[in-house]
Amino acid sequence: MNMNINEKKALYAFGCPNREATVQRLRLVAALAPDPAAKKLFFALAVKLNDKDCDRWYRCFFYNMRVEMERFAHHKYVPDSYPVPIMEGLYE
């Protein structure tokens, strides 16, 4: 399944390994969201995940997406070119 970064962020914030609970939670969030664009995003994601064929791959997709988003957030704040300080006295 292809998702854009906003859908992944919404799933990261409101999702869980249980697909049915995630769909129910996204519908509730869509009902409570004051912004029409946010309502559309949450409801469209709930509809996308409501398909019965999603049961086969959802749990694996969810865990892989969590790992990807955590890695993305880490690299967003700490670039790879950031120098790592090493204290030589601690390891001798």
Secondary structure, DSSP 8 states (H G I E B T S, - for coil): ----HHHHHHHHHH--S-HHHHHHHHHHHHHH-SSHHHHHHHHHHHHHHTSTTHHHHHHHHHHHHHHHHHHHHHHHHS-TTS-----GGG--
